[in-house]
Amino acid sequence: MIYRKIKNAYFLIALSAGSILSCQSCSSGKDVEEPIIIPPTSVTVVDKNWTFETTPFWADEFDYNGLPATAKWDYDLGGSGWGNNEKQYYTNALANASVADGKLSITAKKESMNGMAYTSARLVTRNKLDVLYGRIEVSAKLPTGKGTWPAIWMLPTDRAYGDWPKSGEIDIMEHVGYDQNNVHFTTHTEAYYFKINTQKTSTKMIPDASSAFHKYRVDWTPYAVRGYYDDVIIFEFANEGKGYKVWPFDKRFHLLLNLAIGGDWGGSQGIDDNIFPQKMEVDYVRYYKMIEK
């Protein structure tokens, strides 16, 4: 609150959203202080305890054979390093992304392509499933070995607030092979992201992450992003009501599934070329709509 002197009058000015809410005057013949109330820089976000539909709005149960269904999945292609100095070239080849026996396999191979030493795949639902709020569940079995870096994650479709990290990122699952069985859930925003060491994150040890399927889930509402592994909550980032720099999660996002090799994190302790091929297997992917309140 800021005060300033005025003569022979008293004014109470309350400013909210640029409007004068009240003004009161009197004649006292004395100097008085006028309070100017600065409008708050944040708003209170209330948890309405949103729930989710029990039947998936969108799902892939992988009950077919061949390439991933083109009605549901697209690919990010290339070997640019993807901002992390990754060493794989992403393809749309059956050798790197295939469906058989009720499961999707994303396979990384030790083979050269367009100047990169490995191939793999990165599947996306961009422009096929773009969502604002809801629940996503993915049942997956992770690869193992030094240099592997699988991820189940979400990126903004429209980048309404600008390039990364301004428009946000939700990492439902990340795992690096040199740190076997430690699985990470993380969100990144302009205020909270890894390059300034402020990211919001949580880690859970899953002893059989690479030998059994586990459910990786996000519940996303206007109030919070919550992460669950095998239906046990391990992460919560609540909306602080401070605008998009802290909470850009009020726009559409899409899902990504990929297996990177090397990179700033995944390759920080090198790559073991004796482990290939390696794969992330996915039993199902399901999206449930949030029920509005």
C-alpha distance (Angstrom), angle and dihedral (degrees) to the residues before:
residue distance angle dihedral
M1 . . .
I2 3.84 . .
Y3 3.82 124.9 .
R4 3.80 130.7 -161.1
K5 3.84 132.2 179.6
I6 3.80 122.4 -108.9
K7 3.83 128.0 173.4
N8 3.81 127.5 -119.1
A9 3.78 94.7 -9.1
Y10 3.74 141.9 74.1
F11 3.77 122.0 -148.7
L12 3.76 127.4 -176.9
I13 3.74 108.2 -161.7
A14 3.74 119.0 -176.1
L15 3.74 113.9 -173.3
S16 3.76 121.2 -160.9
A17 3.79 123.5 165.5
G18 3.80 88.7 -14.1
S19 3.83 95.5 -56.4
I20 3.81 130.1 116.3
L21 3.76 106.4 -122.9
S22 3.82 100.1 -176.6
C23 3.79 140.6 2.3
Q24 3.80 124.8 -171.8
S25 3.84 128.1 178.4
C26 3.76 138.5 -176.5
S27 3.84 138.1 168.7
S28 3.76 112.6 -117.2
G29 3.78 101.6 146.0
K30 3.81 89.8 -127.4
D31 3.74 136.4 102.5
V32 3.78 109.9 -103.3
E33 3.77 135.1 -178.6
E34 3.79 120.3 -107.2
P35 3.80 114.5 -148.7
I36 3.79 116.1 -143.8
I37 3.78 109.3 -163.7
I38 3.77 111.4 -148.0
P39 3.80 111.5 -139.1
P40 3.80 113.7 -112.1
T41 3.78 118.1 -95.5
S42 3.79 92.2 -143.8
V43 3.77 139.1 42.6
T44 3.77 129.5 -142.5
V45 3.79 113.3 -108.5
V46 3.79 113.4 -154.9
D47 3.78 122.8 -147.1
K48 3.79 105.6 -128.9
N49 3.80 90.9 -173.8
W50 3.77 92.4 -117.2
T51 3.78 117.4 -159.0
F52 3.79 132.2 -157.5
E53 3.75 135.8 -124.6
T54 3.80 113.7 -95.8
T55 3.81 95.6 -138.5
P56 3.81 117.0 66.1
F57 3.80 115.3 -110.4
W58 3.82 88.0 -156.8
A59 3.79 130.4 13.0
D60 3.76 144.4 159.1
E61 3.80 113.1 -153.8
F62 3.83 91.2 174.3
D63 3.78 91.8 -129.5
Y64 3.81 93.0 153.8
N65 3.81 138.5 63.6
G66 3.78 133.5 -112.4
L67 3.77 130.8 28.9
P68 3.82 119.8 1.7
A69 3.81 111.5 -82.9
T70 3.81 109.3 -82.5
A71 3.81 91.0 -148.9
K72 3.80 88.7 64.0
W73 3.79 107.9 26.8
D74 3.77 139.8 47.1
Y75 3.81 129.9 177.6
D76 3.76 137.9 -119.0
L77 3.80 104.8 -142.5
G78 3.78 135.5 -162.5
G79 3.77 146.5 47.6
S80 3.78 106.0 -96.7
G81 3.80 94.5 131.7
W82 3.81 88.4 -108.4
G83 3.79 94.1 -118.4
N84 3.82 92.0 -62.7
N85 3.82 102.8 73.1
E86 3.80 90.3 -108.4
K87 3.81 116.7 177.4
Q88 3.81 103.2 -144.3
Y89 3.79 132.0 94.8
Y90 3.80 111.1 -137.8
T91 3.81 115.1 -136.6
N92 3.79 138.3 176.2
A93 3.80 91.8 -134.2
L94 3.79 123.7 133.0
A95 3.81 87.8 -124.2
N96 3.81 89.6 65.7
A97 3.83 102.8 33.8
S98 3.79 120.9 27.5
V99 3.79 141.5 149.2
A100 3.80 122.3 -141.0
D101 3.80 138.5 139.1
G102 3.80 91.2 17.4
K103 3.80 95.5 -57.0
L104 3.78 140.9 96.4
S105 3.80 115.5 -130.9
I106 3.80 121.8 -160.7
T107 3.79 103.7 -167.0
A108 3.79 128.9 -164.3
K109 3.79 115.7 -157.0
K110 3.78 134.7 -170.6
E111 3.79 98.9 -119.6
S112 3.79 133.3 119.2
M113 3.78 121.0 -112.6
N114 3.80 128.7 167.0
G115 3.78 93.4 -20.6
M116 3.80 96.7 -44.4
A117 3.80 123.2 110.9
Y118 3.82 98.4 -140.9
T119 3.80 139.8 38.1
S120 3.79 128.8 -145.6
A121 3.82 140.7 141.3
R122 3.79 138.3 -103.4
L123 3.81 115.1 -163.1
V124 3.80 121.5 -162.8
T125 3.80 136.5 -176.4
R126 3.82 93.1 -152.6
N127 3.83 110.2 147.1
K128 3.81 89.0 3.5
L129 3.81 100.4 64.6
D130 3.80 115.0 10.9
V131 3.78 113.4 163.0
L132 3.78 141.5 -173.8
Y133 3.82 108.7 -156.0
G134 3.77 126.6 -21.4
R135 3.79 141.7 106.4
I136 3.79 124.8 -67.6
E137 3.80 122.5 -169.4
V138 3.79 125.2 -172.5
S139 3.79 124.0 -178.9
A140 3.79 108.4 -154.8
K141 3.79 145.2 162.3
L142 3.78 113.5 -148.5
P143 3.80 132.3 -136.7
T144 3.76 122.2 -114.8
G145 3.78 136.0 -144.7
K146 3.77 138.7 75.0
G147 3.79 112.2 -61.8
T148 3.82 98.9 27.6
W149 3.81 117.9 122.8
P150 3.82 114.2 177.4
A151 3.79 120.9 -179.7
I152 3.79 141.2 -173.0
W153 3.78 105.5 -166.8
M154 3.80 150.7 138.4
L155 3.80 134.8 -120.9
P156 3.82 131.9 -173.7
T157 3.79 113.1 -94.1
D158 3.80 97.4 -153.5
R159 3.83 101.7 27.9
A160 3.79 88.0 -142.5
Y161 3.81 93.3 172.1
G162 3.80 96.9 43.8
D163 3.77 138.9 -92.6
W164 3.79 124.9 -28.6
P165 2.97 127.3 -20.9
K166 3.82 95.6 10.8
S167 3.80 94.8 73.3
G168 3.80 93.9 42.9
E169 3.80 141.6 -119.8
I170 3.81 132.2 -132.3
D171 3.81 116.7 -157.0
I172 3.79 106.6 -163.7
M173 3.80 92.3 178.6
E174 3.79 134.3 3.8
H175 3.78 127.5 167.9
V176 3.80 131.1 176.4
G177 3.77 117.4 -155.3
Y178 3.79 97.6 -135.0
D179 3.83 88.4 60.6
Q180 3.78 96.8 49.0
N181 3.83 118.9 -157.1
N182 3.81 96.9 3.5
V183 3.81 103.7 120.0
H184 3.81 122.6 -168.2
F185 3.81 136.3 -149.9
T186 3.82 114.2 -167.0
T187 3.80 143.2 165.3
H188 3.80 125.3 -155.7
T189 3.81 127.8 -160.6
E190 3.79 135.4 157.2
A191 3.81 89.8 -90.6
Y192 3.80 96.3 39.0
Y193 3.80 119.3 37.7
F194 3.76 139.3 125.8
K195 3.81 100.4 -105.4
I196 3.81 89.3 65.5
N197 3.81 91.3 34.6
T198 3.80 94.9 -119.5
Q199 3.81 100.2 109.5
K200 3.79 118.7 136.2
T201 3.79 107.8 -121.0
S202 3.78 146.2 153.9
T203 3.80 131.9 -166.1
K204 3.79 130.3 -152.9
M205 3.78 128.3 -170.9
I206 3.82 110.6 -131.0
P207 3.81 106.0 -177.8
D208 3.81 95.2 -158.6
A209 3.81 99.7 34.6
S210 3.81 90.9 133.0
S211 3.80 99.1 39.5
A212 3.82 102.6 43.9
F213 3.79 138.1 37.3
H214 3.80 117.9 -103.1
K215 3.78 131.9 -175.5
Y216 3.80 116.0 -115.2
R217 3.79 112.8 -168.7
V218 3.79 142.4 176.4
D219 3.81 125.8 -163.3
W220 3.80 108.0 -162.7
T221 3.81 121.9 -172.2
P222 3.82 134.9 153.6
Y223 3.81 86.9 -93.5
A224 3.80 104.2 47.4
V225 3.77 151.5 -8.6
R226 3.80 107.6 -127.3
G227 3.78 126.8 -173.1
Y228 3.80 126.4 -152.2
Y229 3.79 130.8 -175.1
D230 3.80 113.1 -162.6
D231 3.83 87.2 -11.4
V232 3.82 93.4 -58.3
I233 3.80 114.0 119.7
I234 3.79 113.0 -120.7
F235 3.82 102.7 159.7
E236 3.79 141.2 36.4
F237 3.78 130.0 174.9
A238 3.80 110.9 -179.5
N239 3.79 124.1 -155.7
E240 3.81 105.7 -103.1
G241 3.80 92.6 -162.7
K242 3.81 92.6 -123.9
G243 3.78 99.8 122.1
Y244 3.78 136.2 -102.3
K245 3.82 97.2 -42.2
V246 3.79 87.3 69.1
W247 3.81 100.6 22.8
P248 3.81 116.1 28.7
F249 3.80 89.3 153.2
D250 3.81 96.4 108.5
K251 3.81 95.6 88.1
R252 3.80 135.3 72.5
F253 3.81 119.5 -71.2
H254 3.80 133.1 -175.8
L255 3.80 133.3 -151.1
L256 3.81 128.8 -107.4
L257 3.82 131.1 -167.3
N258 3.78 117.5 -171.8
L259 3.77 147.0 148.3
A260 3.79 112.7 -142.5
I261 3.79 124.8 -170.7
G262 3.78 122.2 -143.7
G263 3.77 118.9 -24.2
D264 3.77 133.6 141.8
W265 3.80 92.9 -53.2
G266 3.79 106.5 17.9
G267 3.79 92.9 45.6
S268 3.78 99.7 36.6
Q269 3.81 89.7 111.9
G270 3.79 95.6 36.7
I271 3.80 134.8 -100.5
D272 3.79 123.7 -79.8
D273 3.80 105.1 -142.7
N274 3.80 91.2 -167.3
I275 3.82 93.2 72.2
F276 3.81 99.3 67.8
P277 2.92 137.2 153.4
Q278 3.80 97.5 44.6
K279 3.79 128.1 170.3
M280 3.78 144.3 -170.1
E281 3.79 110.4 -140.9
V282 3.81 121.7 -154.3
D283 3.80 122.3 -162.7
Y284 3.81 96.7 -173.2
V285 3.80 145.2 -19.0
R286 3.83 119.2 -149.4
Y287 3.79 133.6 -179.5
Y288 3.81 122.2 -163.7
K289 3.79 122.7 -169.4
M290 3.79 120.3 -121.4
I291 3.81 113.6 -115.8
E292 3.80 108.4 -122.5
K293 3.81 119.9 -127.7
